[in-house]
């Protein structure tokens, strides 16, 4: 069984509720590149993070987008839910369409984690061609079978458990 990156240990053996943003601009999707997690070399995923007790999903997503990307967003429609389950990680992820309202793109960080424990390596805009070139184990499940970026906005079903 592949080993978990030690930096991901704070997220292990807990069910996390995550809120993630699908942001498409000029035919490119905003993605965060994380250090390896389990059985991959890196992990590309839409920006987002853990919902705090008492926080709305919309407020969580606005906070996480600002922390991770430096961008202020407007949260639009709910798109889909995904369950990620690859022991010892387990997350229920809610995805929303977001639009940028302000800010400058930068690689941010998670303020709840010390600098040496940061998992985010980079944030950037990727075209569908660039996303398709990423090895399957290195990209989030919602990115693994895309034909076009419009697929993300048209998904109207829930994903099943898996990675």
N, C-alpha and C positions, 0 to 999 in steps of 0.2 A: 504494500500500500504506500502511495507517495506521501512524503513527509510535508507537514504544514510549515510554511515560513514562520519562524519564531515571532516575527513582527505582527503576525495575524493572531497570535495567541489570545489577546484580549477579546477577540470575537468568537473564540471557540467555545463549544459546549453550551451555547445560549441561543435561544431563538431571537433573532433581530427582526424588527420591522424597519424596512428601508423605503425611502421615497427618492425616485430618480427622475431626471429630466431628459426628455428627447428634444434637442435643439438643433434644427436644421436651418442653415443659412447658406445661400449661394451654392446649393447642391452638395453641401458638406455637413457632416454630423459632428457635433462636439463630443469628444471622448476623453476620458482620463486613462492614462497608462499607469498601472500599479506594478509594484514589484511582484514577483511570482507568488502564488498562493499555494495551490496544491497541484502537482503534476503539470506545471506549465513554466514557461520562461519569463512571462509577463502576464498581466491581465488587463485587457482593454475593456472599458465599460462606460456607459453613460454616467455623467456626474450624479452624485446623490449620496445619501447617508442615512444614519440612524435617526429614527423618530424619538424625540424626548417625551417623557411623561408630561402631559398637559399642553403639548405643542400640536397645532393643527398640521395636517400633511402639507398644506400650502406654505405655511410658515417654515416648516422643516426644509422644504425644497428650496425656498428662497435663501435660507441661511446656508444650506449646503452648497448651492451653486456659487454664492458669494465667497465662501471659504475656499472652495476647491478651484474656482476659475477666475475670481475677481469680477464676475459679471452679476449685475442686478437683473433679475428676470421677473416676468409676469407669468404666473401659472395659469395655463389654459385648461383644455379638456383632459379628463382622465382617459388613458389609452388602454392599459392592460395591467394584469398582475402576473408575477412570476414567482414560483417557489424554487429557491436554490437549496439543494440538500446534497452536500458532499461532506460527510463526517470528517472533522468535527464542526464544520460550518453549516449553519441553517438560517435562512433568511426568507421572509415574505417581502417581496418588492413591488411597490406600486409605481407605475410609470405614468408621467403626465407630459403633455406637450408644453413647452415653455418658449417664450419669446424674450429676447434681450431688450432691456429698456435703458441700460446704462453700464458703464464700466469699461475696462480694458482687460483683454484676455491675459492671464498670468497663471503660472502653476502655483496653486495654493497649497494648503496643508490642513490637517485636522487639529484644531486647537486643543482637543482633549488628549492628544497623544504627544509625548516628548519628541523633539526633533529627530533623534536617532531612531525612533520607532515609526517614522512616517512611511507609509506605503506608496503614496502618490509620487510618481517620478516626472510626469509630464501631462499637460492637457493640450489638445490641439484639434483642429478641424481636419477630418479625413473624408475623402471622396469614397463612393461605393467601391471603386477600383482598389483604393488603398485598404479599405476594410476587408475586401475579399482576399487580399494578399496576406493578411495576418493568419498564422496557423490557427486552426480551429481550437485547440486547447488554450490558446492565448487570448481568446475573446469571449465575452459574455454570451450566454446562451441566446439572447435576443438578437445577436449579431451573426450567429453562425449560419443561418440559412437565408440571408437576405438576397434578393435579386435586385432591388432598388431601395433607396432610402424611403420612398413612399410606402414601402411595406410596413415600416415602423408606425406610420400614422394611420394605416388602415387596419391594423391588427384589432380584431374585435373578439378575440377569444383569450382564454387564460392558458398559460403554460403549465405543464405538469411538473412534478418534482424531478429534479435532476440538476445537472450543472450547466 
